Amino acid sequence: MKLGALLIGLMLVIGAMFLPALPQQILFSKDVQPILTKECSNCHGAKKPKGKLDLSEASALKSLISVPSDEVSAMMRVMPGDPEQSYLWLKLDHRAKEGSGMPKRFLSSKKLPQDQLDLIKAWIAGGAKE
């Protein structure tokens, strides 16, 4: 009887080693805002934000969630739960049909590092939670 319980316990431990880790909840203020502040706020800051998009810490969330894009008014800047219908995601992924990819640099635009893109996409897909 003890051997059976030991084997079951061992199988559970070994099985748990192969389960994927549960994803942590991605929060805007903790995970996404620091990226936007570093990469985007030079142009989309509180003073004269380009495209009327203020990504400063005080305004970013309310400027993004379910707000129509100025370039493509049929799309929301961020559609919670749907990155492919979120204009911010398409701009960051350099697939927007209007305008250029973001963030812009002096003569061109660059893509964010893949881990940052993955984080922002997961945040939107997860419901764009604060």
C-alpha angles and dihedrals in degrees: 000000000000090000091054092051090047092052092048091049091048092050091051092051093047091046092051090055090063098045114103114253114259109253115247117238110266113223126197099224095044102036113016106032094061089057093048092046093051100039106027113023095083088073101018098044130127095272111073097332113207115246088013087278112136110193096173115130092257096053112020101096096047089044092056114034113090092336116137115246116247091221097046108021092187089066129067118231086234122009104193110237095013119078093174090060093045114097092203090059093048091050093049091045090049093238101110113126092213123057125351134295121279146275097042124211130194098290103001144011129260133207120242117245112281094247090057091047090050091050094051092046091049090049091054093042090050092058101275093266124191 
